[in-house]
Amino acid sequence: MDQWLVPLLVLFTSAGGYWAGSRRAGLSARALPAAVARALEAVGAAVFFFGSNAALSVLAVLGIRSVTDNFLSLHELSLWILLVLSLLQALVFQAWRQSGSAP
């Protein structure tokens, strides 16, 4: 039962979000697949930004180690905040991309 708790909670909140969006907010159910596709694009962008940020962080730590006498541990990299900031980067990138401001 423990392994089903989180998926069930997500299922119930997704159903509630669908109900609230389609009934209360007047959103079109036909637009949902396109919204899911855009969300998956944002997740892909977040994975890209997270990988780039993590790789750059490791390179920076290794560079600092080689240049100075100070030891900087890789464990000091706070990956959860890196993940949150990467998600924010991805959301801004997606919004910028969808704004159509490219020449």
C-alpha positions in Angstrom: 0.0 0.0 0.0 2.9 2.4 0.7 4.1 2.4 -2.9 0.6 3.4 -4.1 0.1 6.4 -1.8 1.9 9.0 -3.8 0.5 7.9 -7.2 -3.0 7.9 -5.8 -2.6 11.4 -4.3 -1.3 12.6 -7.7 -4.2 11.0 -9.4 -6.7 12.6 -7.1 -5.2 16.0 -7.4 -4.9 15.7 -11.2 -8.6 14.7 -11.3 -9.4 17.7 -9.1 -7.4 20.0 -11.3 -9.1 18.7 -14.4 -12.5 19.2 -12.8 -11.6 22.7 -11.6 -10.1 23.7 -14.9 -12.9 22.3 -17.1 -15.9 23.2 -14.9 -14.9 26.2 -12.9 -12.3 28.0 -15.0 -13.9 27.2 -18.3 -10.8 25.6 -19.8 -11.3 23.4 -22.9 -10.7 19.7 -22.4 -9.4 19.5 -26.0 -6.5 21.8 -25.1 -5.3 19.5 -22.4 -3.1 17.3 -24.7 -1.3 20.4 -26.0 -0.8 21.6 -22.4 0.7 18.2 -21.4 3.0 18.4 -24.4 4.2 21.9 -23.3 4.7 20.7 -19.8 6.8 17.7 -21.0 8.9 20.2 -23.0 9.4 22.2 -19.9 10.5 19.1 -18.0 12.9 18.3 -20.8 14.3 21.8 -20.6 14.6 21.5 -16.8 16.6 18.2 -17.2 18.8 19.9 -19.7 19.4 23.0 -17.5 20.0 20.7 -14.4 22.5 18.6 -16.3 24.3 21.7 -17.5 24.3 23.4 -14.1 25.5 20.2 -12.4 28.3 19.7 -14.9 29.3 23.3 -14.6 29.3 23.1 -10.8 31.5 20.1 -10.8 33.9 21.7 -13.2 34.0 24.9 -11.0 34.7 22.8 -7.9 37.5 20.9 -9.7 38.9 24.1 -11.0 38.9 25.7 -7.6 40.6 22.6 -6.2 43.4 22.7 -8.8 44.1 26.5 -8.5 43.9 26.9 -4.7 45.1 25.0 -1.7 41.6 24.9 -0.3 39.7 21.7 -0.5 36.1 22.1 -1.7 34.0 19.0 -1.5 31.5 18.0 -4.2 29.1 17.1 -1.4 28.7 20.8 -0.6 26.9 21.3 -3.9 23.2 21.6 -2.9 21.6 19.6 -5.7 18.0 20.2 -4.5 18.4 24.0 -4.9 20.1 23.4 -8.2 17.1 21.4 -9.3 14.7 24.1 -8.2 16.7 26.8 -10.0 17.0 24.7 -13.1 13.2 24.2 -13.1 12.8 28.0 -12.8 15.3 28.5 -15.7 13.3 26.0 -17.8 10.0 27.7 -17.1 11.4 31.1 -18.0 12.9 29.7 -21.2 9.6 28.1 -22.2 7.7 31.3 -21.5 10.2 33.2 -23.5 10.0 30.7 -26.4 6.2 30.8 -26.4 6.2 34.6 -26.4 7.4 34.6 -30.0 9.8 37.4 -29.4 12.5 35.7 -31.6 13.3 37.7 -34.8 
